Amino acid sequence: MFTRISLTLALALVIGCLGLSGCTEDDDPAGPSEGVFVDDLIEIAQVIVDDLTATLYSTDSLHVGENPMYVLLEDADGNPFTAQGIDLHPMMYMADMNHACPCGDPVAVDGEDGLFQCKTMFIMPSGMTGTWDVGVTVTPSEGDDVELTFEEVTVFESVWMQKFSYDFGEGDVWYYVSIVGLENAEVGTNDVELWVATKESMMSFPNVADLTTEIETLMPSMGHGSTGNVAPVDMGNGRYEGVVGLSMTGDWEITFTFFNDESEELGTIIYAFVF
């Protein structure tokens, strides 16, 4: 079933359907900074530089698409390391080039001293084509910045990031779109959030705002779509919230089409999955 919706109407529908009252977390792509406990996370990697121990965590194995990432800083005695903040620098090293990926600004996690959170959108898996490192710049309360690197972290393939390109007359511009909310899909309505970023250069992937969207659902094996869909709307900072309706279990294709603020169609992506 095909749905196109204007920004104003879509926002009203999303608020009515989801009970939202506005953007969350001040539109920060780092996401929620409360209710996180290290014991509930999975350790990805650890590195020690002088008296500083940094441990990289996530909620699951890292994969192509959006990943919540956490960095815990501890001193030589295992106590929280006091820092003003950190910056993350994910980097893919390939045979003939290097490139970064979209990454949010880390924020301190409330109630967990020394723990910082951000979200990263990996745009390709690690493997034969290249490896991912996650660099971290730590700004301590006193003294010089500390540079450290989690080397060769494993990033698995997944369907939850797709890309499209648009030619503005000076060559193709690539857009990268991740989705969360369908990993554990259910029959009925599923709240989803898209993260849209573009490649400005090999090292710069800024978020993209002010887009409008269309959504179409299709169950290929049965030849029908579904009801209850709400096209994602701009919530700020490259985030778009909407609803995907799934009427039964099985194979599904969810198609999103993107338009700029002049109603020009930029491109289309399809998430294909089975649940």
C-alpha positions in Angstrom: 0.0 0.0 0.0 1.3 3.4 -1.0 1.3 6.4 1.3 2.6 9.9 0.6 2.1 12.5 3.3 3.0 16.2 3.8 5.2 17.2 6.6 2.5 19.0 8.6 -0.1 16.3 8.2 2.4 13.5 8.8 3.6 15.1 12.0 0.0 15.4 13.3 -0.6 11.7 12.5 2.6 10.6 14.1 1.9 12.5 17.2 -1.6 11.0 17.3 -0.5 7.5 16.6 2.6 7.4 18.8 1.7 9.8 21.5 4.8 12.0 20.9 4.9 15.5 22.1 8.1 16.6 20.2 11.6 15.7 19.4 13.4 13.6 22.1 16.9 14.1 23.4 17.1 17.6 22.0 17.3 16.1 18.5 20.8 14.6 19.3 21.6 11.6 17.2 23.5 10.2 20.2 20.1 9.2 21.5 19.0 8.4 25.1 21.5 9.0 27.8 19.6 7.4 30.7 18.9 3.9 31.9 22.1 2.4 30.5 24.0 -0.1 32.6 27.4 -1.5 31.6 26.4 -4.9 32.8 23.7 -5.0 30.2 26.1 -4.2 27.3 28.4 -6.4 25.1 32.1 -5.7 25.2 33.4 -5.1 21.7 37.1 -4.1 22.3 39.4 -2.6 24.9 42.6 -0.5 24.7 45.0 0.8 27.4 47.0 4.0 26.9 49.2 4.8 29.9 46.9 4.9 32.9 43.7 5.1 30.9 41.7 2.1 30.0 38.9 2.5 27.4 36.3 -0.2 26.7 34.0 -0.1 23.7 30.5 -1.6 24.2 27.3 -2.0 22.3 23.9 -3.6 22.8 24.7 -6.3 20.2 27.4 -7.2 17.6 28.2 -4.2 15.4 26.5 -4.3 12.0 25.9 -2.3 8.9 23.4 0.4 9.9 22.8 2.2 13.1 24.6 1.0 16.2 24.4 2.4 19.8 28.0 2.6 20.9 29.4 3.2 24.4 32.9 4.0 25.6 33.8 3.4 29.3 36.8 5.3 30.6 38.6 4.0 33.7 41.9 4.9 35.5 44.7 2.5 36.5 42.7 1.6 39.7 39.5 0.7 37.8 37.8 3.9 38.9 35.8 6.1 36.5 38.2 8.4 34.5 37.0 12.0 34.7 36.8 13.6 31.2 35.1 16.7 29.8 34.1 14.7 26.8 35.1 12.4 23.9 35.0 12.3 20.1 34.6 9.2 18.0 36.3 8.7 14.6 35.2 5.4 12.9 37.4 4.8 9.9 37.3 2.1 7.2 40.8 1.2 5.9 40.7 -0.3 2.4 43.4 -1.2 -0.1 43.1 1.9 -2.1 41.3 4.4 0.1 40.0 5.2 3.6 36.7 6.6 4.6 34.6 7.5 7.6 30.9 7.1 8.2 28.0 9.0 9.9 28.6 9.3 13.6 26.7 11.3 16.3 28.2 13.4 19.0 29.0 11.4 22.2 27.1 12.4 25.3 27.8 11.4 29.0 25.4 8.7 30.3 23.5 9.9 33.4 24.3 7.9 36.5 27.3 6.0 34.9 30.5 7.9 35.6 33.0 7.6 32.8 30.5 6.2 30.3 29.8 8.0 27.0 27.2 7.1 24.3 26.8 7.9 20.7 25.3 6.3 17.6 27.3 5.3 14.5 26.0 4.3 11.1 28.4 1.8 9.6 28.0 1.9 5.8 29.7 -1.4 4.9 30.8 -4.6 6.6 34.4 -5.4 7.6 36.0 -8.3 5.8 38.0 -8.8 2.6 37.4 -5.3 1.3 38.6 -3.5 4.4 38.6 -3.2 8.2 37.1 -0.7 10.6 38.9 1.1 13.4 37.2 3.3 15.9 39.4 6.2 17.0 38.6 8.1 20.2 39.8 11.5 21.3 39.5 11.9 25.1 39.5 15.4 26.5 40.4 15.0 30.2 39.5 17.5 33.0 43.1 18.5 33.1 46.0 18.0 30.7 46.3 17.2 27.0 43.9 15.2 24.9 44.5 11.5 24.7 44.2 9.6 21.4 43.4 5.9 21.3 42.1 3.4 18.7 40.0 0.3 18.9 41.6 -1.6 16.0 39.9 -3.9 13.5 36.4 -4.1 15.1 34.1 -6.5 13.4 31.1 -5.1 11.6 28.7 -7.6 10.2 26.5 -7.2 7.1 22.8 -6.4 7.6 19.8 -5.2 5.6 19.2 -2.2 7.9 21.2 0.4 5.9 20.5 1.2 2.3 21.8 4.0 0.0 20.8 5.9 -3.1 22.4 8.6 -5.2 21.1 11.8 -6.9 22.9 13.8 -9.6 22.6 17.5 -8.9 24.5 18.2 -12.2 28.0 18.0 -10.7 28.2 14.2 -10.2 26.3 11.8 -7.9 25.6 12.7 -4.3 25.2 9.6 -2.1 22.6 9.3 0.7 22.8 6.7 3.4 19.7 5.7 5.3 19.5 3.4 8.3 16.3 2.2 10.0 15.6 1.0 13.5 12.3 -0.6 14.6 12.0 -3.6 12.3 14.7 -5.8 13.7 12.1 -7.4 16.0 9.0 -6.7 13.8 5.6 -7.6 15.0 2.2 -8.1 13.3 0.5 -4.7 13.5 2.1 -1.3 13.6 5.8 -0.8 14.2 7.3 2.5 15.1 10.4 3.2 13.0 13.1 5.8 12.8 15.2 6.6 9.8 18.6 8.2 10.0 19.6 10.0 6.8 23.1 11.2 6.1 25.0 12.2 2.9 28.6 11.9 1.8 30.1 15.4 1.6 33.6 13.9 1.4 35.3 10.7 2.3 35.7 12.0 5.8 32.5 14.0 6.2 29.0 12.5 6.4 26.6 15.2 7.7 22.9 14.6 8.6 20.2 15.5 6.1 17.2 17.5 7.2 14.1 18.9 5.5 13.2 15.9 3.4 9.7 14.5 2.9 9.0 10.8 2.3 6.7 8.3 0.8 6.2 4.8 2.1 5.0 1.7 0.3 4.7 -1.8 1.8 4.6 -5.1 -0.2 4.5 -8.7 0.7 6.0 -10.2 -2.5 4.8 -13.8 -1.9 1.2 -12.7 -1.4 1.1 -9.7 -3.7 -0.4 -7.3 -1.2 0.6 -4.4 1.0 -0.6 -3.3 4.4 -2.5 -0.6 6.2 -1.5 1.5 9.1 1.6 3.1 7.5 2.7 6.6 8.3 5.4 8.1 6.1 8.4 9.2 8.2 8.6 12.9 9.0 11.6 15.2 9.8 12.3 15.3 13.5 15.5 17.2 13.2 19.2 16.2 12.9 18.7 13.7 10.1 16.0 11.8 12.1 12.7 10.8 10.5 10.0 9.0 12.5 7.1 7.0 11.1 5.1 3.8 11.3 5.2 0.6 9.3 2.1 -1.6 9.3 2.6 -5.4 8.8 -0.5 -7.5 8.5 1.0 -10.9 8.8 4.3 -12.7 9.2 6.4 -13.6 6.1 8.5 -11.7 3.5 8.2 -8.0 3.3 9.6 -5.1 1.2 9.4 -1.6 2.7 10.1 1.1 0.1 10.9 4.7 1.1 11.1 7.5 -1.5 12.7 10.8 -0.6 12.0 14.4 -1.8 13.8 17.6 -1.1 12.2 20.9 0.0 11.5 21.7 -3.7 9.5 18.4 -4.1 12.2 16.9 -6.3 12.4 13.1 -6.0 15.9 12.3 -4.8 15.8 8.5 -4.7 14.3 5.3 -3.4 15.5 2.6 -1.1 14.0 -0.8 -0.2 14.4 -2.8 3.0 13.6 -6.5 2.3 13.3 -8.9 5.3 11.4 -11.9 6.6 9.9 -12.2 10.1 
